[in-house]
């Protein structure tokens, strides 16, 4: 993929663009105003600087990455002659369909059109498309330039097999760990498992079983510690499937199975206690501590990233 257009330079878009540029693709990031693009440039610069500090890349490689990046508020400039266009706009189906219509009017029939949607089925995203066989979902995880996984969703029997092979090979060259879902399912894989965990965490918090801090500590110092290098099904082979079955007989009937988000979450939203952006969520923040939270998160992710690369021999 020599030339790539990214539609949306926000939380996910700038990280995806940085990743591709680091691996030698010419990337054009599009957004609706210069303010958004300037923020994206700043975020990319900070991310690359952190990688230099961690000896993941050199200063020369940082400079080289910016040579492969360009930024524009002109939609046509972003997608013209692109081998692949990645859509990273808000999770509103009507908006995404409008963007795809614009893309298809400007690109060749061979251009890959990819969405980073977290939940909208691909079968809905290809409504009215001229060439649905070249549409796929490539679902990244923030920060996209660090987290290795990319979930790929295709339409069985419709998606171009050669396109899929090309995308898989490209993502592997970018250091990613792509997985292809065998069939379409709402939320894909990672978000389904994450939501199952979050639902139980919310229940424990709402019912005052433990504090937010203690619930977070339980994950960070047990499951999180383990899951970096040992998936849940691998773990069952080690622990013994019979043990889990017997525990499940006791626990499955009493786990939270609510079908809607917990009431207290809506109350938090109504009070504008939504996390870092409002300086209060489950914890309280200042402007400085909120920024430090993100820096610390990314620094820690980079350390795990280095360890994971070493484990995989990359």
N, C-alpha and C positions, 0 to 999 in steps of 0.2 A: 504494500500500500504506500505508494510514493507521495500522494497528496490526499489530505484528509480535511474535511470541513467539520467543525463542531458548532452546532446551533445551541447556544446557551453557555455562558462562561462562568456560571455560579459555582456552588459548592462542589458539584460533580464535574461540570464541564471543564473547568480550568485544570483539574487533576488529570482527567483523561487526555486533554491536549498536551500537558506536560509529559505524560508517559510516552505518547507517540513521538513527540519531538525528541525526547531523550534517545529514542531508538531509530532516529534518522528519517522520519517522515516529515514532510513539509505540512505544517498544521496552520489552518486559519480559524481563529476563534471569533465567532459572531455573537454580538449582543445588541440590545436596542439602544444603548447610549454609551458614551465615552466613560462615564463614571463607573459603570459595571466592568468595562474592559480594563480600566486603570486598576480597579480592585483585583481583577484576575491577574494582571501583571505582577502586582505586589505580592499576592499569595504564591504565585509560581516562584518569584524571586526568593521569598522566605523559605519555601520548601526546598529549593535547590541549594540554598545556603546551608540549611540544616543537613542536607546530604553531604555537602562538602565537609562540614564539621565532623560528621560521623565517618568520614573517609570512604563513603559509598561511591562518590564521584569526585573528580578533581575540579579545581577552579576553571581549568580550560574546558572541561566538559560542560560545566555550567554555562559558560559563555557560548559554547557551540550550540547548546540547546536553544538559547534565545535566537540564534541564527535560523533555526528551523520553525520559529513561531512568528505569526503575524496576527494582527487584531483588526477587526473591521465592524462598522455598523451597517455595511451594505450587504444584504442577504445574498445577492447574486455573486458578489466577489468571494464570499465564503465557500460556496458550493461549486462554482464553475470549474470544470475539468477535474473534479475530485474523483478519486478511486473509491472513496467511502465517505459518507456523510453520517455523523452521529448526532441524533436529536437528544437534547438534554433540557427540555422545557418542562414547566410545571405539569403535574399529573392531572391534566384536564383533557379528556378524550377529544373534544371539539377543537381545542387548540392544537393538539398533536396532528389531527387529521388535516387541519389548515396548513400546518408546516410541511407535511408530507406532500400535499398538493403543490405547494410552492417549489419544493425540492424537485419533484418529478418533471416540472415544467422547464427546469434548468439543467438537469444532468443527463448523461447518456444512459442508454438502456442497461449498460453493464455496471453502473455505479451501485455499490452496496449501500443500502439505506438501513441504518441501525438505530434502535431506540434503547435508552437506558432506563426505561420504565421499571418501576418496582413492583407493579401489580396488574397493569392493564394487559389482558391477553393479546397475543399477536394476532389472533383471528379477528379482533376488533380493530386493531391498528391498520390492517390492510384494506379496510372498507373503501371501495371506490378506487383503489390503486390500479395503475396501468400495468404494473409488473410486480405482482405480489410475490413472485418467486425470488426477488432480490431483497425482500424485507426480512430482517431478523431482529431479535432482541439480544443485546449484549449488556447484561446487568452487572455493573461494577459496584464496589463498596467503598465508602469514604474512609480515608482518603484514597482516591482511585490510583494515585501514583505509587502507593505503597502496598495496599492490601492485594494479595496475589489473585484471589478468586474472581473469575468472570463466569456468570451463568449465561448460557446461550440457549435461546429458544428458537426453534424453527417450526415450520408447518410441514408435518410429515406428508410426503407425497407431492408437495408443491415447491418447497424451497430448493433452489438449485444446489445439487450435491457438490459441484465444483466450487461454488461460492463458499459453502460451508467449510470445505477443506482449506481454501485460501485464508479464510478468517481465522480458523483454528491455528494454522501454521504461523500466521502473522502474530497472533496473541502470544503464542509460545515464544516467538522471537523477541517479544517485548517483555519476557520474563513472567508472563501470567500463567495461572493454572486454570485453563478453561474447562468447563464441564458442560455437556449437552444433555438437556432433559429429554427423556424418552418420549414424553407426551406433555401436552400443555396442562398446567394446573395453576389455579390462582395463588399468587404470592411466590411461585417458583419453589425453591428448596430452602435457601438460607432464611428468608423472611418468614416462612411457615414455622421453622424451628425457633427462630428468634421470638416470634409472637407467642408461641406456646410457653417459652420461658418467661417473657414479659407478663403474660396473663397471670402466671402463678406468683411472680414477684409483686405485681400490683395487689393481688389478693392478700398476700402476707402483710404488705404495708397497710392496706385498708383495714384489715382486721387486727392491727396492732400486735402482730406476732413478733415483729422485730422492727428496728429503726431502719431508715433508708441506708444509713452508713453500714449497719451490720449485714443487711441484705446484699449490698455491693461487695462487702468483704468476703462473704460466703462464696460468691462467684469468682472474684479475683484470686482468692487463695485456695480454691479447690477445683471447680469445673474449668474455669478459665485457664488455670495453670496446666491442667491436663490436656485440654482440647487443642492447644497449639500444635501438639505433636501426636495426638492420639484421638481419632474420631470416635463418636459414640458407639458405632457398631464394632470397630476394632476393640474398643474397651470391653464390650460384652464378651468377645471371644476370650479375653484375658480373665475377666471376672467370673465368667461362667453364665451361660444363658439361663440355666435353671434357677440361679440365685435371683436374677432380675425378674423372671417369671413369677417367682413366689412373692417378691416384694411388690410387684405389680398387682397381684391379687388383693393385697392390703391397701395399696395407695391409689390405684386408678379410680376406685369408686368415690374417693374423697378429694380428688384434685379439682381445682376450679374449672368449670366448664361453661362459664358465661358466654353468651353469644353476641354480646355487645360490649364496647369499651366500658370500663368501670366508671361509675357515676362521678367519683371524685376527680377524675381526669378532666371532665367537662367543667367542673367547678374551678379547677386550676386555670383552665383556658379562659373562663369568664372573668377571672380575677387578674388575668394577664401575668400569671406566674408560670411561664412556659419554658423556663430554663435560662441559658446564658444570655439570650437576646433581651430578656426582661430583667436580668440580674437576680432572678429568683425562680427556683423550680422545686426540686426536692431539697436543694441546698441554696444558700444565698451567696451572691458574688458581688465584687466590685468590678469596675472596668478593668483594673489591673489583674485581679484574680481570674476573671473570665478569659482574658487573653493568655494568661499563664497556663490555664487548664488545657487550652488547645495546644500550646507549645509543648507542654509536658506529655500530652497524649501522643503527639506526633514523634517526639523524641523516643518515647518508649516503643512506639510502633516500629521505628527505624532499627532499634536494637533487636527486636524480635525478627524483623525482616532480614537482618544480617545473619541471625542464627538459623532462620529457616532456609536461607540460601545455602548456608554451609551444610545443613542436613541433607539438602537435595543435591549437593555437589554442583551448584551453579556458580 
